């Protein structure tokens, strides 16, 4: 007869897993993946290191789980913008502001989730997340092209370029954390403005050109 966990036991296991995930996210947000050690995560979650490894056999598996949970949340928020009834250019600006604002709210976390050197399995998960973000922007662009709000262009390529540009602006060699709320707002609007111009004016992306 197969062993079946009680509802109370399952709830306890789920709670411990969530505590580990939240503790890992907090530590990653303070210094990136390289500073997130399993012993420190276990301590922050109120568990022993041995107990932590029963939930996540490796650091990579834990980090992929943390990344996946954060990615799912972000995708839900971006998709809510994408399916709204606002005109496509407005939805694009809102989605860019959401993506950029999230990164600026947690710069260490954003750097880890975007570009920090990591092992191949984690990097593959990170690239998959970027593709999912690109799909949301592609949907907005396709709507705008269909409605005539954006010129004809390859929406998939344009969306990938937007995600790449935002990533570089936020975490590349020229990126700098805004020191004031005014500077933060200006940076968000500059990036949003660039993205709008890139898909509204760059007819070189037109597949018929």
N, C-alpha and C positions, 0 to 999 in steps of 0.2 A: 504494500500500500504506500503510495507516494506521500511524502511529508507535506503538510499544508500549514503555512504560518497562520497564526490567529490574526484578526484584524488589528489588535493592539500591538502585536509584534511588528506587523507590516508598517503600521503608522510610526512606530519608533525607528525602524530602519529608514523610512522615508525622511523622517525628521533629521536623523543623523546625516544622511546624505546631503540634505539641503543646507545644514549647518556647515558642513565641510565645503560645499560649493561657495557659500557666502563668505566664509573665512578666507578661502583662496582668492576670491575676487577682491576682497579688501586689501590683502597683502600684495597682490599683483598691482592694484591701483596705487600703492605707495612706492613701488620701485620696479615694476615689470616682472616678467617671468623669471629672470635670472636671480632675483632676490627672494623668490617664493620657495622656501624650503619646506619639505613635507613635515618636519618636526614642528616648525613654527605654525604651519597651517593646522596641524592636529591640536596644538596647544590653544590656538585661537578658537577652535571649534569645541574645546572642552573634552577632547578625546585623547587616547594614547596614540602614538605613532603606529603601533601595531594594529590598532583598531581601524585607523585610517586606511591602511593598506588592504584591509578586508573589503573596503568599499571601492577603493581605486588602487589596483595592483601596481600602477606606475604613475610617476609624475605626469608623463605625457597624457595618459588617459584622463587624469583629473583636469589638466589644463584644457584638453579638448572638450570635456564636459562643461567647464566654465565658459569657454568660448561659445559653445553651442547654445547654452542658455541665454547668454547676452545677445547672440546673433538672432535667436528666435524672437526675443523681445523687440529688438530694433526692427526686424522685418515686419512684425505686426504693426508697429507704429507707422512705418513707411507705407505699408500696404493700405492702411486706413486713409492716408493722404491720397494715394494713387487712385483709389476707387471713389473718392468724393466727387461731388458734382461741380466743383470749381473748374474754371478754364484750365487747360493743360499748362500754359505758362505759369499760372499761379500755383498749381500743384507742384510743378518742377521746383519753383523757388521755395515752397514750403518744405519739400523733401530735402533739398540741399541744406536749408537752415536746420532741419532736424538732425541730419547726419553730421554737419559741422558742429552744431551745438553740443551734441553728445560727446564728440571728441574733445571739445574745449572744456567740458565739465570734468573730464577725467583724463588729463594729458598722458599720464603714465600708462593708464589702462589702454588708451587709444594707441599709443606707441607700441605696446605689447601686441595688441590685436591687429595692428596694421603691418609693422615693419621690423619689429625686434627679431634679431637672428634666433631661430629656433630649430629644433630637429625636424626632419622631413614629415613625419606624421602630423605634427601640429601645424606645420606650414601648409600642408595639403588641406587641412580643415579650414585654415584661415583663407586660403584661396577660394575654397568653395563658398565661404560666406560672402566674399567680394562678388562672386558670380551671382549670388542670390540678390544682393543689393543692386547689381547691374540690371537684373531682370525687372525689378520694380521701376527703375528709371526708364528702362526700355518700354514698359507698358505705358508710362506717361507720354513718352515721345511718340509712340505709335498713335495714341489718341490725338495728340497735337498735329501730327502729320495728316491724319485722316480728316481732322476738322479744318485744316488749312492754317492753324496757328503757328506751325513750324514748317519750313520748306522741306521738300522731299529729301530724304537721306537714309542711310543705313542705320536704323534705330539701335540695333545691337552694338554696332561699332561705336556709335555716338555715346551710348550709355556706358560702355566700357571706358571710353576716354574720359567721361565725366567722373566716374569713380576713381580712375587713376589720377586725374588732376586734383581732386579733393584730397586724396590720400597724400599726394606729394606736398600739397600746400600745408597740410596739417602736421606732417611728420617727416618731411624731407629736410635736406640740408639748409634750406632757407626759412624753415618754420621757426616761429618764435611765439612763446606764450604771451598773449595780451596782458598788460599789467593793470589795466582798468576795465570797468564794465563798458565804458565808451569805446575803448580800443577793441574790445571783444566784439561789440555790435558792429563796428566798422569792418572788422575782418570777416565776419559772417556775411555781411552785405557785399563785400568785394568778391568773395568766392561765389555767392549766389549770382551776382551780376555777370561774372565771367562765364559761369555755366549757361546762363540765359543767352548771352551773346554767342557762345560757341555753337549752340544748336539753332539759333535764329538767323545768324548772319553767315555762317561758314557753309556756303553752298558747294564747297569742294567735296563734302560728304555725300552729295547727291549722286546716287548710283547711275543716274542717266547722264551726268555731266561728262 
